[in-house]
Amino acid sequence: MPPNASLAHYAILTAMLAPAFFLTATAALLASANARLARIIDRARTLLKDLADSEDVEERALLERRIAVQRRRSLTILRASQLLYVAISCFVATSLLVAGDSFFDHVFGPWPTIMAVLGVLAMFGSSLLLASEASLAVRAVNDEMDDGHRFANRRSPLL
């Protein structure tokens, strides 16, 4: 085997490993999204239990609004997770296309690059959705604090 062939194999392996760095970042985002989804589900279950136990009309309306926010948050996380799975698929495809391209005499043309770009775009879109969900979460917590203060002050007015 000529020395250039040996170097070509290392170049191919290096090119195949580049998407692995994106895979690592994508997996970290996906783990974070799954943890956030679990917290959203737990919060929604608590709100649903509170709704079932409540007879106060005003409190029930408030709980319904909070449940609606949790629903929006869960759907946003779902979309973000779906995009992360698309990104993972694109990065794996990129790696496979790089390997296949070298074995089949570069017949895949721009496809490895296209798949990598699609993966990065999916990751970018998911990051925007995760940021949006974080904003929803902060607004929900702030609203709950405001409502808690309002209810507390209504029950025991200050002198």
N, C-alpha and C positions, 0 to 999 in steps of 0.2 A: 504494500500500500504506500503510495507516495506521501511525503510529509504534508502536502497541501490537502489531501483527503482527510488526514487526521485533524487538521485545523478546521476543516469544513464541518466535521462532526461536532466539534466544540462550539462552533458558531451556531449550528442548528440547535444544540442543547441550550445554549445561552438564549437564543431567540424563543425557545419553548418555555424557558423559565420566567421570562419577563411577565407573561400573563399571571404567573403564580403570585407575584407581588400584588397585583390587582385582586386576585382571588382572596388573598389574606385580608385585605382591606374590606372587600365585599362581605366576607364571612363575619368580620367584626361588626359591621353595620347590621347585618342580618341578626346576629345574636342580640344586639342592642334593641332592634325592632321587636324581636320576639319577647324580650323581657318587658318592654313597654306595653306590648299587647296583653301580656299576662296581667300587668297592673291595671290596665283599662278594664279587662274582663272582671277582675276582682272588685273594682270600684263600681262597675255597672251592677254586679250582683248585689252589692251592699245597698245601692240606691233602689234596686227593685224590691229588696226585702223591706226597706224603709217605706217604700210606696205602698206595699201590701199591708203594712202595719199602721199606716196613717189614716186618720179620718178627717183631719183638718184640710179644708178645701184649698187654702192658700199654700199650705205646706205641700200638698199633692201636686199643685201646679208647678211649684218650685222644683220638686223632685222630677217631674216630667221634663222640664227644661234641662236639668242636669243629665238625665238619661239621654236626651237628644244630643247633648254635647259629647257624651261618651260614645254614642253611636257614630258621630262624625269622626271622632278620634280613631275609633277602631277601623273604619273604612279607609281613612288616610293611611294608617299603618299597614293595612292589607295591600293597598296599591303600592306603597313603598317596598314592601316585602316581595311583591310580585316582580317589581322592577329589579330588585336585587337578585332574584332567581334568574331573570333574563340575563343580567350581567354575568352571573356565574356561568351560565350556558355559553354565552358569547366568549368568555375568556377561555373556557375549556375548548371550545371550537377553534379559537385562535391558535392554541397550542397544537391541537391536532392538525390543523391546516398547515402550520409551519412545518411540522414533521412530514406530512404527506406531500407538501410542495417540494421538499428536498428529495424525497424518494421517487416522485413522479415527474422529475425534471421541470419543475416550476410551471405546472399547468394551471395552478389555481389563481395565478395572476394577483390581483389586488385583494382577493378574499380574506387572507389573514389580517390585513390591515383594516378592511371594512368591518370584520367581526370585532376586532379590538376597539375600533371607534364606537361601534354600537354598544359594546360592553361599558365603555367609559360614559357614553351618553345615558345609558340606563342607570348607572351608578349616580350620575349627576342628578337625574330626575328624581331618583329615590332620596337623595340627600335633601333636595328641596322639599319633598313631601315630609321627610322626618323633621325638618326645621319648622314647617307649617304645623305639624302635630304638636311639637314642643310649645309653640305659641298658643295653640288651643288649650294645652294642659295648664299653662301658666294663667291664662285668662279664666279657666274653670276654677282653679284654686283661689284666685283673687275674688271671683264672684262668690264662691262659697264663704270666704272670710267676710266679705261685705254682708252677705245674707246672715251669717252667724252673729255679727255685731248688731244688725238691725233687729233680729229676733230677740237677742239678749237684752237689748235696750228697751224693746217693747214690753218684755215681761217684767223687768225691774228698772223702771225709770230712775235716772240719777236725780238726786235732790238739788 
